[in-house]
Amino acid sequence: MENLVKKAKAGDSSAFAQLIRMNTQSMYKVAWAYLKNDEDVADAIQETILKCYEKLSTLKKDSYFKTWMIRILINNCNEMLRHKGRVFPTMEMEEGIFEEPGYVDCEWKEILASLDEKYQVVMLLYYSKSFSVKEIAALLEISQNTVLTRLSRARKQLRAEYEGGYIHG
């Protein structure tokens, strides 16, 4: 990916397009966790792509392209929520991400929907996109301990629901 970022920074639009294609699913899932509406998600992704293209030269480390892009997306989602009157502080935001299509995807979305919103993004980033605790903390601008606490509480909430018979599998 770093090679593509270097090419994109040098003005290669096809390299930038490839970077976006590689990360579209991640962007969709993150935006969906915040916005829960396909039209808003599409708008947020479109705005993110435009900002990334315009600001690509400001990216300091090419290896952090995805993290940088997701941070821009989260900011765009937060801005859209503010305009709709549904404001969540960054510390309480969560993101939804998922890798497999079809039934499993639907089931995963249902499970995540059962969680408090502040746990959804952390769970999705950690389990679906394999972001590290450190990366999640940086993306959401919260401490690593907060990320760990949210992961732990989300697991406990899921366990309680599962044991209570609310989650069927």
C-alpha positions as CSV (number, residue, x, y, z in Angstrom):
1,M,0.0,0.0,0.0
2,E,2.9,2.4,0.7
3,N,4.0,2.2,-2.9
4,L,0.5,3.2,-4.1
5,V,0.5,6.1,-1.7
6,K,3.9,7.3,-3.0
7,K,2.6,7.1,-6.6
8,A,-0.7,8.9,-5.6
9,K,1.3,11.6,-3.9
10,A,3.3,12.0,-7.1
11,G,0.1,12.6,-9.0
12,D,-0.8,9.1,-10.2
13,S,-4.6,9.2,-10.1
14,S,-5.0,5.5,-10.9
15,A,-2.9,4.7,-7.8
16,F,-5.2,6.9,-5.7
17,A,-8.2,5.1,-7.2
18,Q,-6.7,1.8,-6.4
19,L,-6.1,2.9,-2.8
20,I,-9.8,3.9,-2.5
21,R,-11.0,0.6,-4.0
22,M,-8.8,-1.3,-1.5
23,N,-10.4,0.6,1.4
24,T,-14.0,1.1,0.3
25,Q,-15.4,-1.7,2.4
26,S,-13.7,-0.4,5.5
27,M,-15.0,3.1,4.9
28,Y,-18.5,1.8,4.4
29,K,-18.5,-0.2,7.6
30,V,-17.1,2.6,9.7
31,A,-19.5,5.2,8.2
32,W,-22.5,2.8,8.7
33,A,-21.7,2.4,12.4
34,Y,-22.0,6.1,12.8
35,L,-24.7,7.1,10.3
36,K,-26.9,3.9,9.9
37,N,-28.2,5.2,6.5
38,D,-26.9,4.3,3.1
39,E,-27.4,7.7,1.6
40,D,-25.5,9.4,4.5
41,V,-22.8,6.8,4.3
42,A,-22.4,7.4,0.6
43,D,-22.1,11.1,1.2
44,A,-19.6,10.7,4.0
45,I,-17.5,8.4,1.9
46,Q,-17.6,10.7,-1.1
47,E,-16.6,13.7,1.0
48,T,-13.8,11.6,2.6
49,I,-12.4,10.6,-0.8
50,L,-12.4,14.2,-2.0
51,K,-10.7,15.4,1.2
52,C,-8.1,12.6,1.0
53,Y,-7.3,13.5,-2.6
54,E,-7.0,17.2,-1.9
55,K,-4.9,16.7,1.3
56,L,-2.8,13.7,0.3
57,S,0.3,15.7,0.3
58,T,-0.2,16.4,4.1
59,L,0.0,12.7,5.0
60,K,3.3,12.4,6.9
61,K,3.8,8.7,6.9
62,D,2.7,6.7,3.9
63,S,2.2,3.6,6.0
64,Y,-0.6,5.4,7.9
65,F,-2.7,6.1,4.9
66,K,-5.6,3.9,6.0
67,T,-5.6,5.2,9.6
68,W,-5.5,8.8,8.2
69,M,-8.3,8.2,5.8
70,I,-10.5,6.5,8.5
71,R,-9.9,9.5,10.8
72,I,-11.1,11.9,8.1
73,L,-14.1,9.7,7.6
74,I,-14.9,9.7,11.3
75,N,-14.6,13.5,11.3
76,N,-17.0,13.7,8.3
77,C,-19.5,11.4,10.0
78,N,-19.3,13.4,13.2
79,E,-19.9,16.6,11.2
80,M,-22.9,15.1,9.5
81,L,-24.4,13.9,12.8
82,R,-23.9,17.4,14.3
83,H,-25.8,18.9,11.4
84,K,-28.6,16.4,12.0
85,G,-28.7,17.2,15.7
86,R,-27.4,13.8,16.7
87,V,-24.0,14.6,18.3
88,F,-21.8,12.0,19.9
89,P,-18.5,13.1,21.4
90,T,-15.6,11.3,19.6
91,M,-14.9,9.4,22.8
92,E,-18.3,7.7,22.5
93,M,-18.2,6.9,18.8
94,E,-18.1,3.5,17.5
95,E,-17.6,2.0,14.1
96,G,-19.0,-0.9,12.3
97,I,-16.8,-3.1,10.2
98,F,-17.2,-6.5,8.7
99,E,-15.4,-8.8,6.3
100,E,-17.7,-11.5,5.2
101,P,-20.8,-11.0,3.0
102,G,-24.2,-12.4,3.3
103,Y,-25.8,-14.0,6.3
104,V,-22.8,-13.7,8.6
105,D,-22.6,-10.0,7.8
106,C,-26.3,-9.5,8.8
107,E,-25.8,-11.5,12.0
108,W,-22.7,-9.5,12.9
109,K,-24.6,-6.2,12.3
110,E,-27.5,-7.5,14.5
111,I,-25.0,-8.4,17.3
112,L,-23.4,-5.0,17.1
113,A,-26.7,-3.3,17.0
114,S,-27.5,-4.8,20.4
115,L,-24.5,-3.0,21.9
116,D,-24.4,0.5,23.3
117,E,-23.3,2.8,20.6
118,K,-20.0,3.6,22.3
119,Y,-18.9,0.0,22.1
120,Q,-19.9,-0.8,18.5
121,V,-17.0,1.0,16.7
122,V,-14.4,-0.3,19.0
123,M,-15.6,-3.9,18.5
124,L,-15.8,-3.5,14.8
125,L,-12.4,-2.0,14.4
126,Y,-10.8,-4.5,16.7
127,Y,-12.5,-7.7,15.5
128,S,-13.5,-7.1,12.0
129,K,-10.6,-4.9,10.7
130,S,-7.9,-6.1,13.1
131,F,-6.9,-2.6,14.2
132,S,-4.7,-2.7,17.3
133,V,-5.8,-1.1,20.5
134,K,-3.2,1.6,19.9
135,E,-4.5,2.3,16.4
136,I,-8.1,2.4,17.6
137,A,-7.1,4.8,20.4
138,A,-5.4,7.1,17.8
139,L,-8.4,6.9,15.4
140,L,-11.0,7.7,18.1
141,E,-8.7,10.1,20.0
142,I,-9.2,8.2,23.3
143,S,-6.7,6.5,25.6
144,Q,-5.7,2.9,25.1
145,N,-7.2,2.1,28.5
146,T,-10.5,3.4,27.3
147,V,-10.4,1.2,24.3
148,L,-9.6,-1.8,26.5
149,T,-12.4,-0.9,28.9
150,R,-14.9,-0.6,26.0
151,L,-13.8,-3.9,24.5
152,S,-14.2,-5.6,27.9
153,R,-17.6,-4.0,28.6
154,A,-18.9,-4.9,25.1
155,R,-17.9,-8.5,25.6
156,K,-19.6,-8.6,29.0
157,Q,-22.8,-7.0,27.5
158,L,-22.8,-9.6,24.7
159,R,-22.2,-12.4,27.1
160,A,-25.1,-11.2,29.3
161,E,-27.4,-11.0,26.3
162,Y,-26.3,-14.3,25.0
163,E,-26.8,-16.0,28.3
164,G,-30.2,-14.2,28.7
165,G,-31.3,-15.7,25.3
166,Y,-31.4,-12.5,23.4
167,I,-28.9,-13.5,20.8
168,H,-29.7,-16.5,18.7
169,G,-27.2,-18.4,16.7
